[in-house]
């Protein structure tokens, strides 16, 4: 039966964290014994969470490129908040947070039927922002219930250089506070997650290693 796995070279290299000198394909490409697009019994949904400016979107796109064609197709769900801010030229107010959480959940529910679905943030992110910015905890019940649809949660670490992200939120202090609160919520509700560290291809390889570690729980394997 076809199986997917991370190249041994990619695994060893990512573990040792050497300076980048290998080709991208060796680091991030999932190798398959069969590349046929045979359908799987369900879509494996992978949530990507993390504070602002920690490379969530870049990671989601890199994982789609690595997983696409590995026993099926891969696609991603972009972040509603980012588009919302760009369209309106501002960040949301308290009363607008609920609609953003619902819109993100709707994107997941209506996403294309693929084997691998990488989701660039979930309603849980909106709930944590509401908690920290507006002292509003009302979104947690919905966000936590929705999170049950994910097969794996990846959390991006605070080890990338800070890059201002347009209209969204404000600075490294807020970034650290969000990271701390998100970890607390995940731990308090016994939601398992893997922390993804490293830069560039190393970060992608680390995420693929976490997916590999959970292979027995993911239907696409």
trRosetta pair geometry for C-beta under 8 A, 3 or more apart (Angstrom, degrees):
i j d omega theta_ij theta_ji phi_ij phi_ji
2 32 6.2 24 -178 -179 113 99
2 33 5.2 -164 -136 72 70 93
2 34 3.5 -86 -100 37 131 112
2 36 7.0 -163 -37 39 163 97
2 38 7.2 141 39 26 137 135
2 71 5.9 168 109 -86 121 101
3 32 7.6 -171 94 -143 32 66
3 33 6.0 38 45 14 64 118
3 221 6.6 36 -146 -170 83 76
4 30 5.2 15 -176 168 114 119
4 31 7.3 157 -154 81 65 41
4 32 5.0 -29 -101 -97 81 83
4 70 4.4 66 -113 -177 143 113
4 71 5.7 -109 -35 -2 119 114
4 220 7.6 -7 21 131 134 97
4 221 6.4 -108 44 -117 93 74
5 30 7.2 152 74 -160 19 80
5 31 6.4 -28 69 64 70 86
5 212 6.3 72 -146 -126 64 117
5 215 8.0 -7 -100 -93 75 151
6 10 5.2 -112 172 80 99 122
6 11 5.1 115 109 -59 120 97
6 30 6.4 -59 -91 -114 56 66
6 31 7.5 97 -151 19 16 87
6 205 7.2 107 -158 -155 133 78
6 208 5.1 126 -95 134 123 115
6 209 6.1 -36 -9 -85 169 61
6 212 5.0 -72 -7 -58 112 148
7 10 4.2 89 65 3 95 105
7 11 6.9 -163 91 -8 50 83
7 26 6.4 -103 88 -165 160 60
7 29 6.8 44 -20 74 123 82
7 31 5.4 88 -68 -12 82 124
8 11 5.6 -53 -148 36 34 114
8 12 6.2 29 158 -14 68 107
9 12 6.1 -58 -144 40 28 105
9 13 5.9 25 160 -18 64 114
9 22 7.5 172 150 -146 117 154
9 26 5.6 -46 103 179 130 106
10 13 5.9 -60 -143 40 26 110
10 14 6.1 21 162 -17 64 111
10 26 6.1 -176 -70 149 87 60
10 27 5.0 129 -124 -146 96 33
10 28 6.9 167 -135 -49 137 22
10 29 7.5 -162 -59 47 148 61
10 205 4.9 -153 177 -133 98 118
10 208 7.1 -14 137 82 136 140
11 14 6.2 -62 -147 37 22 105
11 15 6.4 22 157 -20 61 110
11 205 7.4 -164 -85 178 33 109
11 209 6.1 122 -122 -102 79 108
11 212 7.7 -64 -96 59 116 165
12 15 5.9 -59 -150 34 29 112
12 16 6.5 14 160 -9 65 111
13 16 6.2 -68 -150 41 28 101
13 18 6.2 -74 -156 32 77 108
13 22 6.2 -32 -142 0 163 153
13 26 7.7 65 8 127 157 104
13 27 6.4 -92 89 -110 139 86
13 202 7.7 -121 129 -107 91 83
13 205 6.9 -47 84 167 97 170
14 17 7.3 29 -178 -70 36 54
14 27 7.0 117 -62 -156 99 90
14 198 6.9 -49 -155 -76 88 172
14 202 5.5 150 -127 -148 78 69
14 205 3.6 -152 -77 116 138 125
14 206 5.4 -172 178 -64 128 66
14 209 6.1 -157 93 -34 145 135
15 209 7.7 135 -63 -112 85 161
17 198 6.5 -142 -116 -107 95 107
17 202 6.3 66 -123 -152 66 144
18 21 7.4 -58 126 18 112 99
20 199 7.9 -93 -36 91 129 95
20 200 6.0 -12 -77 83 156 143
20 201 6.1 118 -127 40 122 114
20 202 6.8 -115 -77 -32 101 102
22 26 4.9 -94 163 73 118 129
22 27 5.6 130 94 -50 120 101
22 201 7.4 -140 75 110 95 155
23 26 4.9 91 66 3 84 103
23 27 7.4 -166 94 -5 46 89
24 27 6.0 -71 -155 39 34 106
24 28 6.0 -23 174 21 74 115
24 201 5.6 -145 -124 -97 67 130
25 28 7.0 -81 -130 53 22 79
25 29 4.7 13 -168 -24 67 131
26 29 7.1 -17 -79 24 13 105
27 201 3.9 55 103 167 156 121
27 202 7.1 -70 -166 -71 135 41
27 204 6.8 89 127 76 103 108
27 205 4.9 -84 175 -59 85 124
28 62 6.2 -83 -156 174 149 104
28 65 7.3 32 130 94 130 104
28 66 4.7 -106 156 -90 90 123
28 201 5.6 -113 -40 -148 108 86
28 204 4.4 -1 -112 118 116 133
28 205 5.9 -106 -86 -66 61 73
28 208 6.6 159 -148 -25 58 144
29 66 5.8 -156 -114 -135 31 79
30 66 5.1 97 -12 161 91 86
30 67 5.7 48 8 -98 144 50
30 70 4.5 -6 102 -84 133 151
30 208 6.4 -160 -74 -146 92 127
32 35 5.0 127 77 -80 130 63
32 69 7.1 -143 10 128 144 81
32 70 4.9 -177 -60 -129 124 70
32 71 6.5 -179 -129 -32 134 75
34 38 7.7 27 117 -3 125 121
34 71 7.5 70 83 -81 89 74
35 69 5.1 -2 -163 168 100 101
35 70 7.4 -50 -125 -91 69 39
36 71 7.8 23 75 -112 66 46
37 69 7.0 -66 -80 -125 85 52
37 71 7.9 110 -134 179 33 22
37 72 5.7 85 -157 -116 67 36
37 73 6.2 25 -142 -42 116 82
38 71 6.2 -42 58 -153 91 68
38 72 6.7 -73 72 -64 49 78
39 72 6.3 82 -120 -105 35 112
39 115 7.3 -165 -146 -75 46 98
40 43 7.6 129 77 -82 112 32
40 44 7.4 -7 96 -22 156 95
40 71 6.5 64 -59 145 111 105
40 72 5.5 -64 -11 -45 102 151
40 115 4.8 93 11 -126 121 96
40 219 5.5 126 166 125 123 102
40 220 4.8 -65 -85 -103 166 68
41 219 5.6 -107 57 -179 94 135
42 219 4.9 71 51 53 97 165
43 111 7.8 156 172 91 166 115
43 113 6.4 -129 -61 -150 123 58
43 114 6.0 71 -123 69 109 54
43 115 6.6 -167 -123 -147 59 15
43 116 7.4 179 -164 -75 75 9
43 117 5.1 33 168 -11 121 118
44 115 6.5 12 18 159 96 61
44 116 5.4 -19 66 -108 102 59
44 117 6.9 174 83 24 48 73
44 151 5.0 -68 -155 39 74 154
44 152 7.4 18 174 9 100 107
44 218 4.9 37 -125 -161 138 102
44 219 5.9 -166 -70 45 96 85
44 220 4.7 -80 -17 -9 134 117
45 108 7.0 58 -143 -162 136 112
45 117 4.9 -20 -108 70 67 110
45 119 6.2 21 -172 -18 92 124
45 149 6.0 1 64 133 158 85
45 150 4.8 -108 107 -120 105 59
45 151 5.5 128 54 5 64 88
45 152 7.9 175 95 34 51 68
46 63 7.3 -99 86 142 147 155
46 116 7.0 -3 2 -168 116 86
46 117 6.9 168 23 84 70 55
46 118 5.3 -22 70 -109 105 61
46 119 6.7 175 83 18 48 81
46 150 6.8 93 -121 -162 17 102
46 151 6.6 -47 -74 63 61 90
46 152 4.8 -14 -118 71 83 100
46 153 7.6 170 -165 -89 59 25
46 154 6.4 26 172 -4 103 108
46 211 7.2 -28 -105 -99 146 109
47 119 5.1 -32 -109 69 56 114
47 121 7.8 37 -167 -146 86 13
47 122 5.0 -21 -140 -35 123 129
47 124 7.9 47 -179 30 149 125
47 147 7.0 -16 -48 -141 166 85
47 150 4.3 -26 -21 -126 110 157
47 152 7.3 -169 28 95 71 50
47 153 4.6 -15 66 -114 108 75
47 154 7.0 -179 90 29 55 66
48 56 5.0 145 132 -155 115 92
48 59 6.0 171 -147 91 145 119
48 60 5.3 -133 17 -71 158 97
48 118 6.3 26 -21 -178 121 89
48 119 6.4 177 17 80 78 55
48 120 5.6 -21 63 -110 118 45
48 121 6.8 -51 83 -47 74 43
48 154 5.1 -15 -110 70 67 103
48 155 8.0 157 -162 -90 49 28
48 156 6.8 41 -179 -32 92 104
49 56 7.4 -32 -166 -114 6 129
49 121 6.5 92 -107 -115 57 59
49 122 6.7 -47 -79 21 99 98
49 124 6.7 -34 -107 85 134 118
49 125 6.1 -170 -134 -70 90 101
49 153 6.3 2 6 -172 116 102
49 154 7.1 165 28 86 68 49
49 155 5.0 -27 77 -105 93 75
49 156 7.3 -159 94 11 42 78
49 182 6.3 178 153 -174 125 139
49 186 8.0 164 81 -66 159 132
49 193 7.2 -51 45 -139 123 143
50 54 4.1 -114 148 79 128 140
50 55 7.6 -20 96 56 155 63
50 56 5.2 -178 49 -69 114 108
50 155 5.4 138 -76 -168 84 61
50 156 3.2 -14 -84 46 165 93
50 157 7.5 -64 -131 -19 124 18
50 179 7.3 7 -159 -104 62 88
50 182 7.6 176 -112 97 25 168
51 54 5.3 91 65 -22 72 129
51 156 7.6 -122 36 82 62 96
51 158 6.4 18 42 -87 132 97
51 175 4.4 103 155 -161 137 73
51 176 7.4 20 -109 -59 169 20
51 178 4.3 131 -112 85 97 117
51 179 4.5 -53 -36 -57 128 87
51 182 7.2 -151 -59 4 77 140
52 165 5.6 -131 -176 17 110 143
52 168 6.0 -180 -126 123 133 116
52 169 5.1 -155 -39 61 159 139
52 174 7.3 15 28 105 126 104
52 175 5.5 -105 55 -101 85 92
52 178 7.0 77 -1 44 83 158
53 160 6.8 -150 147 91 77 114
53 162 5.4 61 126 -144 152 57
53 163 5.1 174 -141 50 117 70
53 164 7.5 -28 -79 -82 138 12
53 165 5.5 -147 -64 -38 90 115
53 175 6.4 -53 49 -107 104 137
54 156 3.9 143 132 115 115 121
54 157 6.8 179 -161 74 122 27
54 158 6.3 -66 -104 -94 118 48
54 160 5.8 148 -136 30 47 121
54 175 7.6 146 -46 -161 102 115
54 179 8.0 117 -61 -86 150 114
55 58 4.6 -57 -161 50 82 116
55 59 5.3 86 135 -29 92 100
55 156 5.5 -173 64 -156 83 146
55 160 5.4 132 -25 -42 115 164
55 203 6.4 -6 118 156 155 164
56 59 5.9 -61 -149 37 26 109
56 60 6.3 27 156 -22 64 106
56 79 7.4 72 104 -53 129 131
56 120 5.5 120 140 -151 105 85
56 121 6.4 52 155 -46 156 87
56 156 5.5 -128 -74 -8 73 145
57 60 5.7 -51 -147 32 32 112
57 61 6.5 26 158 -13 64 106
57 78 7.2 31 -123 -134 105 81
57 79 6.8 -83 -78 -4 104 115
57 82 7.7 29 -66 -42 137 167
57 120 5.4 44 -97 -141 64 142
58 61 6.1 -61 -151 39 29 107
58 62 6.2 26 154 -18 65 110
59 62 5.7 -58 -144 39 31 110
59 63 6.2 29 158 -19 67 107
59 154 7.4 -140 141 117 142 140
59 156 6.3 -165 -7 -87 153 121
59 196 6.6 94 -135 116 152 157
59 203 6.3 -93 -97 135 105 115
59 204 6.6 -177 -134 -91 71 71
59 207 6.0 130 -167 -47 114 159
60 63 6.0 -59 -149 36 27 108
60 64 6.6 31 152 -21 63 104
60 76 4.6 106 160 -141 112 142
60 118 4.4 159 -151 136 83 125
60 119 7.5 -123 -123 69 128 11
60 120 4.5 -66 -36 -73 163 98
61 64 5.6 -49 -150 31 34 114
61 65 6.6 33 152 -17 64 104
61 76 6.5 -85 -81 3 53 161
62 65 5.7 -54 -153 36 34 112
62 66 6.3 29 151 -17 67 109
62 203 7.9 88 66 93 160 95
62 204 4.4 -97 138 -104 138 128
62 207 7.9 112 92 49 112 141
63 66 5.5 -56 -143 40 35 110
63 67 5.8 16 164 -6 71 114
63 74 7.3 -132 129 173 74 145
63 76 7.8 111 72 -81 96 118
63 116 7.7 -131 143 152 100 133
63 118 5.1 134 85 -91 123 150
63 204 6.7 -167 -66 -144 67 90
63 207 6.0 -80 -83 117 118 138
63 208 7.2 178 -119 -70 87 81
63 211 7.9 133 -146 -38 120 146
64 67 6.3 -66 -134 47 23 97
64 68 5.7 35 166 -39 64 109
64 74 4.6 -180 -144 123 63 113
64 75 6.4 42 -131 -125 122 16
64 76 5.0 -85 -59 -33 133 108
64 116 7.4 175 -115 105 59 115
64 118 5.6 -114 -59 21 87 134
65 68 6.3 -41 -133 18 21 114
66 70 7.7 -1 137 -17 61 137
66 204 6.5 155 -38 173 145 118
66 208 6.1 -91 142 -84 154 127
67 70 5.1 -88 -161 35 53 123
67 74 4.1 104 94 -71 102 153
67 115 7.8 -147 154 92 109 104
67 116 4.5 -50 138 64 142 170
67 118 7.8 145 34 -42 141 115
67 211 7.9 -91 -86 162 123 171
68 73 5.9 7 -141 -153 80 55
68 74 4.0 -110 -74 35 69 102
68 116 7.5 -123 -75 54 51 123
69 72 7.9 -164 -119 77 7 24
69 73 7.4 31 -54 -101 42 49
69 74 7.8 -61 5 4 51 99
70 74 7.4 26 36 -37 92 119
70 115 7.8 -145 83 95 68 141
70 116 7.5 31 65 -21 101 139
70 220 7.7 72 113 153 91 124
71 115 6.0 176 110 -171 76 164
71 220 5.5 145 98 180 124 89
71 221 7.7 146 45 -100 161 29
72 114 6.4 135 151 178 108 66
72 115 2.6 98 100 -27 145 142
72 116 6.7 143 93 -8 109 81
72 220 6.2 -102 30 -137 131 115
73 112 7.9 -54 107 122 131 123
73 114 4.3 -93 92 -141 94 101
73 115 5.8 133 49 14 47 91
73 116 7.4 -141 110 35 41 80
74 114 5.9 130 -112 155 17 137
74 115 6.6 -53 -72 67 62 85
74 116 3.9 -17 -111 71 90 112
74 117 7.5 -172 -155 -73 61 30
74 118 6.9 36 179 -11 104 103
75 111 6.6 171 98 177 125 110
75 112 5.2 56 25 56 169 118
75 114 4.7 151 7 -7 103 159
75 116 7.5 151 23 88 51 67
75 117 6.0 -12 69 -114 81 68
75 118 7.4 -157 101 29 35 78
76 117 7.2 140 -106 -168 33 55
76 118 4.2 -30 -106 73 90 96
76 119 7.1 178 -160 -80 67 27
76 120 6.1 51 171 -24 113 102
77 104 7.9 105 144 -163 124 72
77 107 4.9 129 -162 135 117 112
77 108 5.6 -16 -93 -85 174 63
77 111 5.3 -76 -76 -89 110 131
77 117 6.6 34 -20 176 103 100
77 118 7.3 -165 20 94 70 49
77 119 4.5 0 48 -122 117 70
77 120 6.1 -156 88 24 62 76
78 82 7.1 -89 164 54 100 124
78 83 7.0 80 122 -33 122 119
78 107 7.6 -98 56 -177 60 154
78 120 5.4 -10 -136 51 33 133
79 82 4.4 76 89 2 111 109
79 83 7.1 167 96 -4 65 85
79 104 7.4 -11 -150 -113 51 113
79 120 4.7 -88 -46 118 83 105
79 121 4.7 50 -111 33 101 125
80 83 6.1 -69 -158 43 36 105
80 84 5.9 39 151 -27 73 111
80 100 5.5 165 112 -163 124 78
80 103 4.6 134 -140 105 154 112
80 104 4.4 -121 4 -72 129 81
80 107 6.4 -166 -60 -15 106 141
80 121 7.9 -118 24 87 75 117
81 84 5.4 -55 -144 35 31 116
81 85 6.3 29 160 -19 67 105
81 92 7.3 -86 -134 -12 91 122
81 100 5.8 57 -83 -172 78 134
81 104 7.6 -6 -26 -66 81 123
81 121 7.1 -44 17 98 114 158
81 125 7.6 -107 -10 112 142 123
81 126 7.0 179 -63 -87 122 93
81 168 6.9 84 137 -115 110 121
82 85 6.2 -58 -153 34 26 108
82 86 6.6 21 153 -15 62 109
82 165 7.9 -77 -118 165 99 119
82 168 6.7 -38 -105 -57 65 140
83 86 5.7 -58 -148 39 33 111
83 87 6.2 31 157 -20 68 109
84 87 6.1 -61 -150 36 25 109
84 88 6.4 -8 165 8 63 115
84 92 6.5 6 131 -59 137 106
84 100 5.9 -47 -41 -111 167 111
84 103 7.8 124 -66 72 122 155
85 88 6.5 -75 -141 51 24 90
85 89 7.6 109 173 -68 57 4
85 90 6.8 -124 -144 87 71 25
85 91 5.8 -2 -112 -94 111 53
85 92 7.6 -88 -77 -30 81 74
85 166 6.8 132 122 111 127 118
85 167 4.4 -174 171 82 118 122
85 168 5.5 -131 -22 -68 175 81
86 89 7.7 25 -170 -68 23 45
86 166 7.1 3 -85 145 83 159
86 167 7.2 177 -73 24 47 126
89 167 6.7 178 -170 -88 34 154
90 167 6.2 -144 -124 -172 15 137
91 167 5.8 -172 -53 148 77 96
91 168 6.4 117 -97 -119 106 43
91 169 6.9 113 -107 -54 147 46
92 96 4.1 -139 -161 89 104 119
92 97 5.6 134 125 -73 139 63
92 100 5.9 -84 -69 -31 162 143
93 96 5.1 85 54 8 69 109
93 97 7.9 -112 98 -30 38 82
94 97 6.2 -40 -164 -5 36 115
94 130 7.0 98 -140 -140 72 90
94 133 7.8 -162 -87 108 80 101
94 134 4.2 134 -105 -134 106 152
94 136 5.9 130 -153 -27 107 150
95 98 7.5 -40 -177 15 43 104
96 99 5.8 -55 -166 38 57 111
96 100 6.4 58 142 -23 79 105
97 100 5.7 -60 -154 35 36 112
97 101 6.4 36 153 -20 70 104
97 126 5.6 153 -173 177 91 104
97 129 7.1 -166 -131 91 124 104
97 130 4.6 113 168 -84 165 116
97 134 7.3 -138 -23 20 148 148
97 136 7.1 144 50 86 153 142
97 139 6.4 -91 129 -54 116 146
98 101 5.8 -54 -152 34 33 111
98 102 6.4 30 152 -16 66 106
98 138 7.7 -34 -82 102 111 113
98 139 6.3 -157 -98 -93 70 106
99 102 5.6 -54 -147 39 34 112
99 103 6.2 37 153 -23 66 106
100 103 5.6 -52 -146 35 31 113
100 104 6.5 32 155 -19 63 103
100 126 5.4 174 100 -120 106 139
101 104 5.9 -54 -151 34 31 109
101 105 6.5 29 152 -16 64 107
101 123 3.9 71 -160 -139 92 100
101 126 4.1 -151 -78 79 91 152
101 127 6.7 68 -105 -49 138 77
101 139 5.5 175 -50 -154 165 127
101 142 6.5 96 137 103 137 128
101 143 6.2 -80 -154 -78 131 96
102 105 5.7 -57 -149 39 33 111
102 106 6.2 36 152 -23 66 106
102 123 7.6 57 -56 -103 29 126
103 106 5.5 -52 -147 34 32 114
103 107 6.6 39 152 -24 63 100
104 107 5.7 -49 -154 28 34 114
104 108 6.9 33 150 -16 63 101
104 121 6.7 -70 -147 110 142 91
104 122 6.4 148 140 -156 129 31
104 123 5.3 171 76 -65 121 69
104 125 7.9 -134 -170 49 175 106
104 126 6.7 -179 13 -23 143 130
105 108 5.8 -54 -156 34 36 111
105 109 6.3 32 150 -18 68 108
105 122 7.7 59 -82 -165 69 74
105 123 5.2 1 -53 -41 101 126
105 142 7.9 -83 -50 158 154 106
105 146 5.2 -86 -113 -137 120 147
106 109 5.5 -56 -144 39 35 111
106 110 6.0 7 165 2 70 113
107 110 6.4 -70 -138 50 23 92
107 111 6.4 52 156 -61 61 90
108 111 5.8 -29 -153 -15 30 118
108 117 7.5 111 -146 145 77 139
108 119 5.7 14 -101 -117 107 135
108 122 7.4 26 -52 -121 146 85
108 146 7.9 115 56 179 149 112
108 149 6.9 120 142 98 136 144
111 114 7.6 -67 138 16 105 101
111 117 5.6 97 118 -139 152 134
112 117 8.0 173 67 -101 70 107
114 117 5.8 132 64 -67 105 80
115 220 4.9 101 174 -115 105 127
116 220 6.3 -10 -66 -49 84 172
119 122 6.0 53 129 -71 129 87
119 150 7.2 -106 34 -103 138 115
121 125 4.4 -40 -161 6 107 155
122 125 6.0 125 59 -2 53 93
122 143 7.1 120 127 -159 95 90
122 146 6.7 177 176 112 111 115
122 147 6.1 97 137 -97 153 83
122 150 7.2 -72 -83 -46 152 138
123 126 5.3 -50 -157 36 52 115
123 127 6.3 56 146 -24 75 101
123 139 6.9 -141 168 171 100 112
123 142 6.4 -76 144 118 149 95
123 143 4.1 -148 117 -114 98 83
123 146 5.1 56 37 60 130 151
123 147 7.6 -126 59 -53 90 81
124 127 5.4 -50 -148 34 37 116
124 128 6.5 37 154 -19 67 102
124 143 4.3 135 -85 167 53 117
124 144 6.9 85 -99 -75 102 50
124 146 7.5 -154 -41 73 82 104
124 147 5.4 39 -47 -70 127 126
124 182 7.7 95 139 -137 106 92
124 185 7.1 167 -172 120 110 141
125 128 5.9 -55 -150 35 31 108
125 129 6.5 30 152 -16 64 106
125 182 7.6 2 -108 -107 63 123
126 129 5.7 -55 -149 38 32 112
126 130 6.3 34 152 -21 66 106
126 139 6.1 -97 111 157 94 158
126 143 6.7 -164 62 -93 88 131
127 130 5.7 -53 -149 35 31 112
127 131 6.4 36 151 -23 63 105
127 137 7.7 48 -175 -152 93 49
127 139 3.8 -152 -106 103 83 108
127 140 4.9 121 -172 -80 136 53
127 142 7.6 179 -77 67 124 84
127 143 3.9 -104 -27 -2 140 160
127 144 7.8 -54 41 -34 175 75
127 185 7.8 141 103 -148 116 162
128 131 5.4 -50 -150 33 34 117
128 132 6.3 22 157 -10 67 108
128 178 6.3 97 136 -152 123 82
128 181 5.4 144 -159 114 108 116
128 182 5.3 4 -120 -82 165 78
128 185 6.2 -120 -89 -5 107 153
129 132 6.0 -62 -143 43 30 102
129 133 5.6 3 170 2 70 119
129 169 7.7 -108 -129 -82 116 120
129 178 7.2 5 -85 -119 69 117
130 133 6.5 -62 -123 50 21 94
130 134 5.3 -42 -163 46 61 113
130 136 4.4 -68 165 77 101 103
130 137 7.4 162 109 -84 104 25
130 138 7.4 -81 138 46 144 75
130 139 5.1 96 40 15 153 130
131 134 7.7 -10 -43 57 5 70
131 135 7.0 27 -166 -123 41 25
131 136 6.6 -110 -81 68 37 50
131 137 5.4 52 -104 -91 93 71
131 139 8.0 -116 -41 48 83 101
131 140 7.4 56 -64 -58 120 108
131 181 6.5 179 95 176 130 144
132 174 7.7 122 144 -154 139 86
132 177 6.1 128 -145 131 137 116
132 178 6.3 -88 -13 -91 168 72
132 181 5.9 -152 -67 5 115 168
136 139 7.0 57 125 -4 99 96
137 140 5.4 -13 178 -8 78 122
138 141 7.8 -43 180 18 46 99
139 142 5.9 -64 -165 48 58 107
139 143 5.4 52 145 -23 87 117
140 143 5.7 -65 -137 44 29 109
140 144 5.7 24 169 -18 70 111
140 185 7.5 -138 -129 -142 112 125
141 144 6.2 -60 -142 38 22 105
141 145 6.3 20 160 -16 61 110
142 145 5.9 -61 -149 38 28 109
142 146 6.2 26 156 -19 65 110
143 146 5.8 -56 -147 37 29 111
143 147 6.4 36 153 -30 63 104
144 147 5.6 -47 -149 23 33 116
144 148 7.8 50 150 -33 56 88
144 189 5.8 -122 -138 -151 126 163
144 191 7.8 -133 -141 -55 86 136
145 148 6.2 -38 -174 3 40 115
146 149 6.3 -39 178 8 55 111
147 150 5.9 -42 -172 17 60 114
147 153 7.6 13 -169 -79 110 131
147 191 6.3 -11 133 -127 140 144
150 153 5.9 77 121 -66 141 82
151 214 7.9 144 144 141 92 134
151 217 6.7 163 -178 129 97 99
151 218 5.7 98 151 -109 140 80
151 219 7.6 -110 -114 4 154 88
152 194 7.4 -12 -178 11 101 112
152 210 7.4 143 -180 134 131 103
152 211 6.7 108 127 -108 172 70
152 214 5.5 140 -102 92 126 163
152 217 7.5 128 -70 94 97 120
152 218 6.8 -20 -32 -80 123 114
153 186 7.3 -165 116 -132 154 129
153 191 6.4 35 11 154 157 104
153 192 6.8 153 40 97 107 56
153 193 4.1 -58 99 -107 110 89
153 194 7.3 154 90 19 60 66
154 193 6.9 153 -105 -166 13 86
154 194 5.6 -30 -113 69 65 90
154 195 8.0 127 -166 -111 62 15
154 196 5.3 28 -178 -27 108 123
154 207 5.6 30 -139 -134 152 100
154 210 6.3 128 -104 90 101 151
155 182 7.1 160 -136 127 127 127
155 183 7.5 100 -178 -85 165 81
155 186 7.5 -84 -63 -33 142 167
155 193 4.9 53 -18 155 113 131
155 194 7.0 176 23 83 78 37
155 195 5.1 -37 75 -103 98 62
155 196 6.8 172 77 13 41 81
156 160 7.9 -17 165 -3 114 124
156 195 7.9 107 -134 -159 7 63
156 196 5.3 -36 -105 65 54 104
156 203 7.9 30 -134 -165 95 124
157 160 7.9 127 89 -12 72 82
157 195 5.3 69 -68 176 100 103
157 196 6.2 -149 -7 80 89 47
157 197 4.3 1 25 -90 150 80
158 175 6.6 129 -124 142 115 111
158 176 6.7 55 -124 -96 162 69
158 179 5.5 -39 -49 -80 123 165
159 197 5.3 46 25 -148 146 91
159 198 7.2 35 92 -28 136 17
159 199 7.5 -117 118 -55 99 83
160 163 7.8 -47 134 -2 108 100
160 199 6.4 130 -105 -103 83 89
162 171 7.6 24 -171 -155 145 48
162 172 5.1 -69 -88 -77 153 103
162 175 7.0 -145 -113 -8 110 163
165 168 4.7 -32 102 55 111 112
165 169 7.3 25 60 49 113 90
169 174 5.5 -163 173 120 111 147
169 175 7.8 120 128 -67 136 69
169 178 7.9 -12 -152 -42 158 145
170 174 5.3 91 72 -3 66 148
171 174 5.4 98 69 16 72 99
171 175 6.8 -118 120 -10 42 95
172 175 5.0 -50 -146 32 39 121
172 176 6.4 39 157 -20 69 99
173 176 6.1 -52 -152 33 30 107
173 177 6.5 29 151 -16 63 107
174 177 5.6 -55 -146 38 35 113
174 178 6.2 36 155 -21 67 105
175 178 6.0 -57 -151 35 27 109
175 179 6.5 28 153 -20 63 107
176 179 5.7 -54 -148 35 32 113
176 180 6.4 32 155 -19 65 106
177 180 5.9 -56 -150 36 30 111
177 181 6.3 23 156 -13 65 109
178 181 5.9 -60 -145 41 30 106
178 182 6.0 31 158 -21 67 109
179 182 6.0 -56 -144 36 26 111
179 183 6.5 24 158 -16 61 107
180 183 6.1 -60 -154 36 27 109
180 184 6.5 29 151 -21 64 108
181 184 5.4 -53 -150 34 35 116
181 185 6.4 34 155 -19 68 103
182 185 5.9 -54 -149 35 32 109
182 186 6.4 29 155 -15 65 107
183 186 5.8 -57 -146 39 31 110
183 187 6.1 27 157 -16 66 111
184 187 5.9 -62 -146 41 26 107
184 188 5.9 26 159 -21 66 112
185 188 5.8 -54 -139 36 27 111
185 189 6.3 -1 167 5 62 113
185 191 7.8 -4 125 31 73 127
186 189 6.6 -77 -148 50 22 92
186 191 4.5 -96 -152 69 72 104
186 192 7.9 129 173 -82 107 2
186 193 5.3 -28 -173 -3 150 132
187 190 7.5 26 -175 -75 32 35
187 191 7.9 -80 -50 44 19 72
194 207 7.9 136 103 -128 122 56
194 210 3.8 149 125 -145 163 139
194 213 7.5 133 -97 60 149 133
194 214 7.8 -126 -32 -30 137 125
196 203 5.9 74 156 -167 104 81
196 206 5.2 139 -149 105 75 114
196 207 4.7 11 -118 -75 134 86
196 210 6.8 -92 -81 -5 89 143
197 203 6.9 -116 125 -112 21 78
197 206 6.0 -113 54 170 56 173
198 202 3.4 -120 172 118 132 106
198 203 4.3 -169 86 -69 87 59
198 205 7.4 -48 94 54 159 90
198 206 5.1 149 20 -18 131 137
199 202 5.9 40 56 48 47 112
199 203 5.8 6 -125 -31 8 110
200 203 6.2 130 54 14 23 99
200 204 7.5 -53 141 1 41 100
201 204 5.5 -53 -150 38 40 112
201 205 6.1 40 153 -20 70 106
202 205 5.7 -55 -146 39 31 111
202 206 6.3 36 153 -23 64 104
203 206 5.7 -52 -150 32 30 113
203 207 6.7 30 151 -17 63 103
204 207 5.7 -54 -153 35 34 110
204 208 6.4 32 151 -17 67 105
205 208 5.6 -53 -147 38 34 112
205 209 6.4 41 151 -25 65 103
206 209 5.5 -50 -151 31 32 116
206 210 6.8 34 150 -19 63 100
207 210 5.7 -52 -154 32 36 111
207 211 6.6 36 148 -17 65 102
208 211 5.5 -50 -150 36 37 113
208 212 6.3 41 149 -21 66 104
209 212 5.4 -51 -148 36 34 115
209 213 6.4 40 151 -24 65 102
210 213 5.5 -47 -146 31 34 115
210 214 6.6 16 157 -3 63 107
211 214 6.1 -70 -152 48 30 99
211 215 7.3 69 144 -71 61 70
211 218 7.1 9 -168 -25 81 162
212 215 5.6 -6 -163 -46 41 110
214 217 4.9 -52 179 42 87 112
214 218 5.9 81 121 -26 92 107
215 218 6.0 -70 -145 38 33 106
215 221 4.3 130 -169 -116 86 172
216 221 7.2 -74 -72 79 24 142
218 221 5.1 80 82 -4 94 105
